[in-house]
């Protein structure tokens, strides 16, 4: 038997064995069957294009989460950092009241290397996310603010 024939036979056998252990569902591969790398999600959500201020800034409408996901990290970026005191931002889910805060999502914004907050919080498809600034700098206000949201589909 030639090497090509042996490789072909091996490939056929492997294919048959895989098919007996895993059958592809009609809707495609379920998210749970994908690796963490394949389920990785990351996006930027702008809160304001101007000076920092307590509240939702220019984000008049919450971001609609398109699929179930776990938020594993959040970094808050700004164009120019403020001075004096400490600015703080957090994510809020399904409303901007204090009771809607996603725990462990609070951090200070930075222009170069923002701190990574690690909420490990599950969101459902259709949830709304708000970027809410809870404190601003006391001397000079920062400029522009966006949240980098990192996670994976669940």
C-alpha positions, 0 to 999 in steps of 0.5 A, a space after each residue: 500500500 502506497 503512503 498516499 493510500 495509507 494517509 487517505 485511509 487514516 483520514 477516513 478512519 479519523 473522520 468516522 471516529 469524530 463523527 461518532 463522538 460529535 454530531 454537528 447540531 442543525 443550527 451549527 456549533 453551540 457556543 459552549 463547544 467553542 474554545 474560550 479564544 473563539 468566544 472572545 469578545 471585545 468592543 469600545 463603548 463611548 461615554 462622552 466626547 467632551 469634558 468629564 462630568 458625573 453621570 452618563 455623559 453623551 451616552 443617552 441610550 444604553 448599549 444593547 448586549 447582542 448575545 449572552 456574554 460574561 464581562 471579564 474585564 473593563 478598561 476606561 480610556 480617555 484622550 486627556 487625563 484630568 488632575 487633582 483627586 481621582 476620577 472613577 467610572 463604572 458599568 451599570 446594567 439595565 438602568 443608571 440607578 446606583 443599585 444597577 452597578 455591576 460590581 467590580 467594574 469601577 476603575 479610573 480612566 487613563 490616556 495610556 495604561 488604564 487599570 483593568 477592572 475584572 467584574 466577571 459578570 454575566 449579561 443576557 442578550 438584550 441587557 443594556 450597559 451604561 458607562 457611568 462616571 461617579 467621580 471627576 477630577 477636582 483640578 482639571 477635568 479629563 477629556 473624552 471617555 470610552 469603556 473597553 469591554 472585554 469578555 466572552 460569549 456564554 
